[in-house]
Amino acid sequence: MAVKDLIITKKCLFICNGGSCLKKNAEEVTQSVRKQLKLFDLDDVYHTVRTKCIGRCDDAPVVLVAPDNIWLKEVTADKCSSILHEIESNKIENSIHYLFKMGESQIKSNSIPTKYRK
């Protein structure tokens, strides 16, 4: 297994590969993100981590962008290129895949825990 030099890494993408996300093709999303990063020559700038469940199963597949603390929902393999472009151009908050940024008071999801509904 190779060891990645994290010195020039700017962002980390945590890609959920828990049960619900896997059922909605999270492994394909993981592979597509990694392929697109190589194509855009961003492989050293971004680090990807395949995780187990990160708790937003109804919004699967989910990706967490750190250190921006941005959560993305319903990510598909065919949209990874445009999502990376939106992250790079700081326009991800306008994306249909944008779910939530830590510190915000609203989640852009059809699945909101009952205690947070208005």
Secondary structure, DSSP 8 states (H G I E B T S, - for coil): ------TT--EEEEEE-SHHHHHTTHHHHHHHHHHHHHHTT-TTTEEEEEES--S-GGG-S-EEEETTTEEE-S--GGGHHHHHHHHHTT-GGGSTTEEEETT-S---SS---GGG--
